[in-house]
Amino acid sequence: MKITVKFGFEGIKATFNHIALDRISGLIKLGFKKEEIKEKLYGDDLMRYIPCFDKVFDDISAEVKPIYSFSR
């Protein structure tokens, strides 16, 4: 059975949206800055699932704080 038949296109899209949100949260915890996170999401091809990155980043960063701080 094709995965899109089982879960539907919207279900697949929601899954990748959730993956992108988790990725943002994880990168914030690691101390990455907003633009670095955006670049990583583009590199992972996840930006298409976050249509309003600035708003999403602001919302997540209000709840999630870096646990590591290091310079790159």
Secondary structure, DSSP 8 states (H G I E B T S, - for coil): --HHHHHHHHHHHHHHHHHHHHHHHHHHHTT--HHHHHHHHHHTT-GGG-TTHHHHHHHHHHH---S-----
